[in-house]
Amino acid sequence: MAQLESGKPHSLKEIFCGENDKIIVPDLQRDYCWGDHIPSNSTETLVSSFMDSLLKLDRSRDITMGLIYGYYDKELTPNHLQLCDGQQRLTTLFLILGVLNRKAGDDRYKDILISNFELEEDDKEPHLLYGIRESSLYFLSDLTIYYFLNSNLSLSDLDKQPWFLNSYNNDPTIISIKCAIETIEAKLASNDDNEKPDIYSFGDFLIERLKFLFYDMNNRLNGEETFVVINTTGEPLTANQNLKPLIIKENESYTREEQTENGQAIIHTTAEDWETMETWFWQKRHRNDSDTSTEGMLAFFHCVRILENDTEEGWHKHMETENDDFPLTIPMERIWEWFYSYKRLYELNYKRLTTPNIRYPESRKHYTQKDLYALLPSMEYCRKYPDATEQEIQRIYHLFSNMSRYRDTNRSSQKESLRVPAFRAYRLIRETECRDVLSLLGNQDFNVEEERQKMIFIQRNSPTPELRMEIEELFAKAESFPIYKGRIATLVSWSEDSLDRLRYLYGKIKEWWIDCDNQNRVRQALLANKTPGYPAARTNSNRTLCTDEEWSQLFERQGEHIVKLLDEGNLDTIIEKYKDPTSPYFPLINDISYLNFAQKQNIRILPQEVIELMEKKTGSGNYIIFHKCEVFRKNTINSDNWTGLNVWPDRDGNVTYFYTQSIKYNLTLDMRIDWNGYRIIAHLDREPAKKSLDTTILKEQGFIQEKGIWSFPYLTDPIEAKHKYIDITKAIEATL
């Protein structure tokens, strides 16, 4: 049959037939993917569900599977159908018939796969040709000859055959085809014990009863346009997959010349370069359920869309991720240029500067604005300086990646004045006059003092490339410390423009804060040494023993004192040297378990040097109270009959109260701590709904009533006051 008739149904026997008739999947089509796992189900594939439905069909009647679209090039290849839609179904059916031919054992379906003319006299091309890329084209031909027509070869041995090229391993269509065949063979093996009569019945049904309605698109232009329409109204395609035929059409005159190692010039077309990009993105995929090149290409095209704008307004607009429309006015030359830049960045290892390697987002389609802040100016750098060395690229990307740790990288909202930090970073690179990152020092717009300070240090202390690399690596390691989060200006200033001093201080900070088993040893040293401003103030009485985020603030405020302490050397020596039993912090200095208790480093300094150490963020949870080295815990008082030991400061700022309330009686028991000592007071009127307490018990405990207030005489010793307070609560408990 020379050509399929438009508007009429055709069986597979009519579609795959003729001496030189071919069904061609052209380069504008996407990869075969029905062998891939469905994203919503990691164990299911489209081939699997397709096979299940085919095996359940009534084989006694004709079944129309739907439409296929295509066109014939009536001048060049009048018998070759260029397929515009339907390639996934037809390819899967071709593979099924190939497997059935193997299992039948008598080449029953050989003529569906390949003509005798092709097999014996011509190029051995099967009836289905994959024109997406050369490797796909060659593989399907090899698969037909060496596998579908040879029942002795197993699927697992395909990649061991001499005809199996290395390029086959990286072709997404080939990988999906192999997965599809594995699924097909498993389905057929479980069908009626794989008896030949059933193989014949199923195969004959497929080639004779299964039909497709063909629609002739007349020419390539209509085919490409229909391809876009069909795949956005039928089986959903991404914006990237729809973009391919449009870009190819817009850039028909595009060519790119490449010189081989032996000096031979190779000319690449838009379709070839697009294929190169697709293959690269597929190789860099996350290898999750999606298993396609689409996810990475979408993130890349979003970058290109932004970079092709010259204004901050344009960047602000194209940062938007809701709309993936790609301007067709961007020529293929620029797309390729950006791809080359992106590829260089992506493939580079940034371990030397302890910077995470670039990886497109796994849980979203686009890079975050924080990612773009580092990525976009670096892409511009690679585009502007294609001969830049790996070290030079590492320096640029590390610079902006580090800045993104501590700077606001988000574009302004509609209510704010226009601001796109990534654009301003990109503009710095666009205006550079040489490849060295240190050249940014000559740009007045580069006003980030944190980074300028580091660059000046490098400039002054690196007479050799080796010394420069050492300084860069020391800086990068320090920036990665949780206590710095990218900001090491204090370390640089403490080094006083001396590399030896930098090495020493870096080593001490790493020893004390990073390599130590417990930072609480550092906290003990600071408390023992009476470091000014430590514990650091938060609000009013609230202080902090410093979390990772707060150390750098202490360094900024108390740098001179911290450096002196670092110069003293050993933490244990410092703690023993400065330990003072009269310090309100002595219990914490003497017993590290108290500091271990404070998981969030929260502490309150109350009047009369009462210390409240909180386990979590607030005092509403568990806490420990210290006064004159005596320890008071929340459960010091029996919580079955009392509300536990609580603490609050008086408004005048000179008095702190410990207090507890009886569960049964109208009784609040205070311990007032002031300049005179400890005074225990009983309040009998704060909870009138509760039972009144017989004051006889108070008299027996030594309370005196003056002006309506029941109180115990002042005590000056904290241990005595603590035990008396406990004894009073126990005596009252005995009356219950």
ABEGO torsion letter per residue (X at the ends): XABBBBGBBBBAAAABBEAABBBBBBAABBBBAAABBBAABAABBAAAAAAAAAAABBAABBBBAEBBBBBBBAAABAABBBBABGAAAAAAAAAAAAAAAAAAGAGAAAAAABBAAAAAABAGBBABBBAABAAAAAAAAAAAAAAAABAABBAAAAAABAABBAAAAABAAAAAAAAAAAAAAAAAAABGGGBAAAAAAAAAAAAAABBBBBBBAGBAAAAAAAAAAAAAABBBBBAAAAAAAAAAAAAAABBBBBBBAAGBBBBBBAAAAAAAAAAAAAAABAGBAAGBAAAAAAAAAAAAAAAABABAAAAAAAABAABABBBAABBAAAAAAAAAAAAAAAABBAAAAGBBBBBBBAABABBBAAAAAAAAAAAAAAAABAABBAAAAAAAAAAAAAAAAABBABBBBAABBBBBAAAAAAAAAAABABABAAAAAABAABABAAAAAAAAAAAAABABAAAAAAAAAAAAAAAABAAAGGBAAAAAAAAGGBAAAAAAAAAAAAAAAAABABAAAAAAAAAAAGBBGOBBBBBEABBBAEBAAAAAAAAAAAAAAAAAAAAAEBAAAAAAAABBAABAAAAAAABAAAAAABAAGBBBBBBGGBBBBBABABAABBBBBBBGGBBBBAAABBAAABAEBBBBBBAAGABBBBBBBBAABBBBBBBBBBAAEBBBBBBAAABAABBBBBAAAAAAAGBBBBGGBBBBBBBABAAAAAAAAAAAAAAAAAAX
